[in-house]
Amino acid sequence: MQIERETSGELTARVKVKLEPGDYQPRVEQVLNDYRKSATIPGFRKGKVPMALIKKQYGTPVLVDEINKLLQESLGKYLDEEQLNVLGQPIPAEDEQDSGNFDQPGDFQFAYDIGLAPEISLEFGKKAVFTRHSIKVDKKAIEAAVEDHRRRHGELTDEEVSGEKDLLVGHMAQLDDAGAVLEGGIANDANISIEHISDKKTKKALQGLKVGDVVTVDPHLVSHGHDDLGKMLNISHDQVHDLKGSFQFEVKEIKRMHLHENNQELWDKVLGKDVVSDAKTFEAKVKEEIEAQFDRDAEWVFRRRFVVDLLEHLQLPMPDDFMKRWIQVANEQEITEEQVNQEYPAYAESLRWQLIQSAVMKATEMRVSQEELLEEAKRMIGAQYAQYGMPIEGEYLESFAQNALANEEERRRIADVIIERKVVDDLKTRVTIKDKAVSYEEFAKLAAEVR
């Protein structure tokens, strides 16, 4: 057997495998002998079928199968021995014909294309400068946070007439072009917050209403974006896109939030009894709380943005044409060239990030211990339950975490989370990071881009 490799592109190569009868014939003979031992053909006793008949019936398919197995084994061994960092798997060359005759077997030659991973240097240099956006904690932010505490500890009351900051609880029903309730149309119980409606005309129309009143509304003007409207009407994202016309809203309840007084009782509820004794000190504590929360948010956004920005900075080349062809060949279901071109950019970016992670893991000899897996599983499960107001800890949390790690797929997912965090932590030490303070509104836009 001879295996030769020649460079065919910046990150591609062609591997040619030449087989002689001595490479494959013993394997074929062994399989045919095994067939002969178990073959049951009329007119012959079991195990006594002439080999000529066995070869005639099974010879060619066995030859094809054994050569394919030999090629896979030989290519895999060759790539390992040559320590080639290949992407995907070898695929048959398109522009070079294989040689050999399965009906009259002799020498065979097969040609395969392979894609190679780019070399990755973790010495990024002085030009690798990245921005970490932080949120300015100004007076406006502090006032908003104080009001949020007052709201959370406030009192919700039922009102007779709606005002500019009230919540309307009622029922939405789709109308036809004539203004009547559409039979079989969209209908759902819904809440409308008058305070957060930006359209002045709609906001004014919803004030002064009483329980039992019915008004006509544009659903797009009493909601906040497609996701909110979908939840309000209990419809799909596609239905929201196509939704036109007006809805009837019948008022069932009118709720009003009375903010808690900014007094000692509130401060004790938020911070604990007698931690602070005046509004100024309370605001200082609230500021610390905001700064801690904003810092966590800033770090989360930075880490997500950092991966995107680092990939853009490195501009890692990829054997794009080879990878697109490999995706089509390897896919179990038929996939068109148009589909590949549409999905490939995201796939390539994901692959680039995997290569960077592998480079960091190799350079740092990174490992994930059982203790790290258990702690991460406990953290994730604890956070999940806390979301639903059911905090768990101690033996229960430990048991849930152990059960999660017993599932191989879940274990791998948790390990991936830990690895990515460790990789980003390491990469942060290799680049220059500059802080930039922005307004909360600007930060919200940055956060939306990386979600």
C-alpha positions, 0 to 999 in steps of 0.5 A: 500500500502506498499513500501520498499527499500533495498540497492542493490549496492553502488549507487543503490537500489531496491524499492518494491511496494505491492498493495492490492485491496483497493489501486486500486479497487476504481480507477478502479470502477470509470473509469468503471462507467465513461465508462458505462455512455458513452458506446454505445453497440447495444441492450442497451440504452446509460448509461444502459449497464450492468456493467458485460458487461463493466467489461468483455470488459474493465475491464482488460485494465482499471485495467492495466492502473490504476495500472500503473498510481498508481505505477508512482504516488506512486513511485514519491511521495515516492522518493520525501518524502524520498528526494532521489537524483535519476538518471534517473527514476525507471526501472523494476527489471530484476532478480525479477518477479512481482507477481499478476494476472490481470485476478483474481486481488488480491494483486500485488507486483512490484520491481523497480531498482533506481540509486542514485547520488553520494554525492558531497563535495565542500571541495576539500582540499589542493590536489586540485591544477590546472594549468592555462597556460599563454602565454609568451609575448616574442620579437617574439610575439611582432614582429609578432603582429606588422607585423600583424598590418602592414599587415592589413593596407597594400596594396594588388596589382595585380602582373604579376609573382608570388613570395614566399609570394603571393596569387594565385587566381584560379580554381582547377579541379580534374585529372584522372590517365592519368592526364586529367581533370576528367569528373564530378570530383571535381572542385572549385574556390580556393586561394593558399597562397604560403607563408604558404606552408610547402612543399618546392617542391610545394612552388618552383613550384608555384613561377614564374607563370603568369596569365593563367598558369596551374600547377598540385598540390597535394591538401593536400600540398596546404591546411592546414589540412582537414577543410581547404581542405574541404573549398578549394574544397567545399567538405565534411569531409568524402570526404576529408578523401578519397581524392587521386590524383592530381588537376589542378590549373589554375591561374586567379589572382596573389595578393601581400601584401605590408606591411605598413611602421612601421611609424607614419601613421600606429601608428595613424591608430592602436592606434589613432592620436598621441597616440605614436610617436616612434616605441619603444612606439608603440611596448610597446602598442602592447605588452599591447594589446597582453597581454590582448588578451593572458590573455583572451585566457588563461582564456578561455582555463583554464575554459574549461580545469578546468571542465575536470581536476576537474571531473578527480580529483573528480573521482565521482562514478556512478551507471554505469550498472543501467544507461546503462540499463536505457538509453536502457529502456528510449530510444524511439528508439531501442539502442544496448548495443554496442551503449550504451557502446560507447556513455556512457562515454561522457554521464556520464561525462556530468552528473557528471558536471551537478551534480557538478553544482547542488551542487554549485547552492544549496550551494550558493543559486544561481539564475539567474536574469532577468537583467543577462539574458538580459545582456547576451543575448545582449552580445551574440547577439552583438558579433554575429553581430560584427562577420559579421561587423554589430555592433548593440547597443542601442534600436535595441540590446535591442529589439533583446535580448528581442525577444531571451528571449521570446523563452523558449529554447533560454532563457534556453540556455542563462541561462545555459551559465550564470550558468556555468560561475557562477559555475566555478567562485565559484569553482575557489575560492575553489581550488588552481590555479597555473600559468604556462607560456608556448610558444604560440605553446604549448598553441595552442596545449592545446587550440585545446584539449578543443575545 
